[in-house]
């Protein structure tokens, strides 16, 4: 089976050296993703496209691989094609007919042909010749050039004919890692994961920075979101998950800072820490999920005061985005469910927060703050490669990992419903479907006398959650990793 990958339009207008660099990065990223489904896949590098050759035959495996390819930034379209040596003009229809005959029954259609190279015919001649033959030799209702029910798509590249069987829309954007890296401040709600996704889509390798205001459950929830974003859109790029203990900072704010200024000052403290970590990692920009006027601390005046402490550029991809649009994007990319089930922490909520902070007032309040606490938070921050988060959790607790289901066990399939639908789990023991973002709320329903085995596609999320459940007292939990 063959796929033709079309580049994002902004890649094609770059200068030759830049285009070559971007395409090489896309090739690298795509190769890293598809090899998880077919280790023998072959990707051929071209000036205007990539060609992906796979020997996979299982429809579920093919669908899963296509789904993964669609999440690789830098791609406009993925075309599933049948490839043939270019025949004579009159014979092209013989290669199109077996693929489109059944689809055209009772439907109107139009033939679209794109051509590259020198040929004794024009693209419009191909469209007319093939269209007329299809109309005569199929049960099509007729030809409709504008908005046809079935577009019959062909591409001719020099001496090769491609009949397009399916067209899949890609993510667009630039290949992850093709632009400078950033640190994304992530909290697990709707906003920061969407902001992170947008920066990744624009080619930025995003490290994840989490400020733990108090609560193991919240940290686990944010790790879930970060893992999900990295696995779905990160193309296996090496990034860090950095967790900063901020409980002591919160306590100091609550006792030392005037109520109305706490929100702004908390954000300033976060930016101070983020800048220190960015300096260590040699990163020039930070990313937040703030949008103007969404909450009291996000007025332009307040954002200006907050940014005053930052020595680095602060990117806000959502700055002019409505909340409804943010939620829709979160649902589209699969992070909405996380936000809906994320444990809340409301330790720093001002009764009457300021919407027009004054820099001199904020600085005066900060003079009462013990800055050694902030330095201690930076020193105690944990830095973990995101692909090793699960291993880090397993080191905290002992969780058994098995490749074969136990006879009396129940497997809990914790994959995202979209992933589970593409590749249903077939085993000889009972299977319950509880998406990982619902495990926190449904953990109490696990029967104490049953043995549960958590399963996910890559074995990372299952290890993370099994460790957390065991730590919470559910000792009858294991990991199923076939």
C-alpha positions, -999 to 999 in steps of 0.1 A, spaced: 0 0 0 12 35 -8 5 70 6 15 103 -9 21 130 17 15 166 6 34 193 24 18 222 43 14 251 18 37 275 38 65 250 35 63 250 -3 68 288 -6 101 289 15 135 294 -1 152 263 -13 175 258 17 147 264 42 123 241 23 149 213 22 155 216 60 117 216 67 111 186 45 140 167 60 126 173 95 91 162 83 106 131 69 124 123 102 92 129 122 70 109 100 94 80 100 95 80 138 57 78 139 49 52 113 77 28 123 57 21 155 30 5 132 53 -10 105 90 -13 113 97 -21 76 80 10 62 98 29 34 95 67 30 108 82 -2 119 118 -2 107 141 -30 107 179 -37 70 182 -36 59 152 -16 68 122 5 59 87 -6 51 62 22 52 25 12 39 -1 37 32 -38 35 4 -36 62 -28 -54 52 -49 -53 83 -75 -25 79 -74 -16 116 -36 -13 116 -37 8 84 -64 31 99 -44 35 131 -13 44 111 -32 69 89 -46 84 121 -11 89 135 2 104 102 -27 129 103 -13 142 137 22 149 123 26 187 118 37 198 84 12 178 63 -17 193 43 -30 160 29 -23 123 30 -34 106 -2 -40 68 -3 -31 59 -38 -29 31 -64 2 35 -85 6 24 -122 29 30 -151 13 58 -172 -8 42 -200 -20 58 -232 -47 85 -227 -75 62 -239 -65 35 -214 -63 55 -182 -99 48 -174 -91 10 -172 -71 17 -141 -97 41 -126 -128 20 -132 -120 -9 -107 -115 17 -79 -144 40 -85 -171 19 -102 -190 10 -71 -187 45 -56 -203 61 -86 -236 41 -86 -264 66 -85 -240 95 -77 -228 125 -97 -191 130 -102 -163 150 -116 -128 140 -126 -99 161 -113 -64 156 -127 -31 172 -116 -2 167 -139 36 171 -136 59 166 -165 58 167 -203 29 147 -219 12 148 -253 -21 157 -236 -34 184 -212 -49 178 -178 -84 189 -190 -81 163 -218 -76 136 -192 -106 148 -172 -129 148 -203 -117 114 -216 -119 96 -183 -151 113 -173 -168 104 -205 -157 68 -202 -168 65 -166 -202 79 -175 -206 54 -202 -193 24 -183 -207 29 -148 -241 35 -132 -232 71 -123 -261 96 -122 -241 121 -142 -213 146 -142 -214 177 -119 -183 199 -121 -191 220 -91 -194 202 -57 -198 167 -71 -209 139 -47 -178 118 -58 -146 136 -69 -125 112 -90 -90 124 -83 -59 115 -105 -23 127 -104 1 121 -132 38 126 -124 60 121 -154 56 84 -164 35 74 -133 -3 75 -128 -17 78 -93 -53 70 -87 -63 86 -54 -84 61 -34 -88 82 -2 -79 118 8 -71 125 45 -67 160 58 -35 166 77 -27 188 106 -9 216 87 17 237 104 55 231 105 73 199 116 78 197 153 114 207 161 118 228 130 116 260 150 131 271 183 120 252 214 97 267 241 87 260 277 49 257 280 33 265 314 6 238 317 -21 234 343 -44 208 328 -75 230 322 -89 238 287 -65 266 279 -29 256 284 -31 223 266 -46 240 236 -19 267 237 7 240 238 -9 221 209 -8 253 188 28 259 195 37 223 187 17 226 155 38 256 145 69 236 148 80 243 184 94 215 205 75 222 238 88 213 272 61 211 299 63 231 331 39 224 359 35 244 392 22 220 418 0 242 441 -9 213 463 -21 179 454 -8 146 440 -40 140 420 -36 173 402 0 165 393 -10 131 380 -38 147 359 -14 172 344 11 145 336 -17 127 317 -24 157 296 13 163 288 18 126 279 -13 127 257 -1 158 238 34 144 234 23 110 223 -3 124 198 15 154 184 51 153 196 66 129 171 88 113 198 108 145 203 128 145 235 112 170 259 111 174 297 82 174 322 92 198 349 73 199 382 79 227 406 66 224 442 47 256 448 29 248 480 53 268 501 50 297 477 12 297 480 14 296 518 37 326 517 14 345 494 -16 338 516 1 351 547 22 380 533 4 395 503 -27 416 502 -57 397 489 -64 417 457 -28 414 445 -23 376 450 -34 365 415 -10 389 397 19 382 421 14 344 418 18 347 380 49 368 384 64 342 407 57 315 381 73 336 354 104 342 376 108 304 380 101 297 343 128 322 333 153 305 355 145 271 341 145 285 305 180 300 311 192 265 323 178 249 291 189 278 268 153 284 257 142 319 246 104 318 249 76 308 273 41 298 264 9 303 285 -28 297 279 -40 332 288 -66 351 268 -74 387 273 -102 394 298 -110 357 303 -104 361 341 -96 391 363 -58 386 362 -58 386 324 -66 422 316 -40 439 294 -28 460 324 -24 430 345 -6 410 318 18 439 313 26 439 350 30 401 350 54 402 320 75 428 336 95 402 355 102 381 324 135 383 306 121 361 278 94 364 253 60 353 266 39 337 239 1 336 243 -14 317 213 -49 322 227 -47 359 235 -77 369 213 -96 335 213 -131 331 227 -136 305 255 -161 286 233 -135 283 205 -109 271 230 -132 244 243 -141 233 208 -104 230 199 -97 211 232 -125 186 223 -113 183 187 -77 174 198 -89 152 227 -78 172 257 -113 184 266 -121 153 286 -90 159 307 -101 194 316 -136 182 325 -122 156 350 -92 175 362 -90 178 401 -94 214 410 -71 233 433 -84 267 445 -58 277 471 -52 311 457 -85 328 448 -87 365 457 -120 377 471 -117 410 452 -89 406 426 -75 437 410 -81 442 373 -58 472 370 -26 463 389 -1 490 395 35 480 392 47 501 422 20 485 444 28 450 432 65 456 439 57 469 474 37 438 482 65 415 469 90 431 493 71 413 520 77 379 502 106 357 513 123 351 479 144 323 493 112 302 492 111 308 454 148 297 451 140 266 471 111 257 448 135 260 418 161 238 435 135 212 444 119 210 409 119 176 393 130 173 357 120 141 339 121 131 303 85 128 293 89 93 279 102 82 313 73 95 334 58 61 338 92 46 349 95 74 375 61 65 389 69 28 390 100 36 411 77 51 437 56 20 440 60 -17 430 36 -26 401 38 -59 383 39 -57 345 27 -89 327 26 -98 290 -2 -124 294 -36 -117 311 -41 -136 344 -69 -161 342 -91 -145 369 -82 -109 360 -103 -81 345 -85 -59 319 -93 -22 320 -88 -7 286 -78 29 295 -72 42 259 -89 72 245 -123 61 229 -110 71 194 -79 49 198 -99 20 213 -124 21 184 -96 18 158 -80 -13 174 -104 -31 198 -87 -53 224 -93 -91 218 -84 -112 249 -99 -142 266 -107 -124 299 -133 -97 307 -125 -62 295 -139 -30 309 -135 3 291 -126 32 313 -107 61 296 -77 71 316 -91 106 322 -120 89 341 -100 66 362 -96 91 390 -133 95 394 -141 58 390 -113 44 410 -135 38 440 -157 15 420 -130 -11 416 -139 -43 435 -113 -51 462 -115 -88 455 -107 -86 418 -74 -83 401 -73 -55 375 -48 -52 347 -45 -17 330 -39 -16 293 -30 12 269 -15 11 234 21 22 243 22 10 279 31 45 293 -3 57 305 -12 23 320 20 23 341 14 58 353 -21 50 364 -13 16 379 13 32 401 -10 59 412 -38 34 420 -14 12 440 -1 43 459 -38 51 467 -44 17 482 -56 -4 453 -31 -32 457 -48 -56 432 -37 -36 401 -12 -47 375 -2 -36 340 -10 -56 309 17 -50 283 15 -76 255 
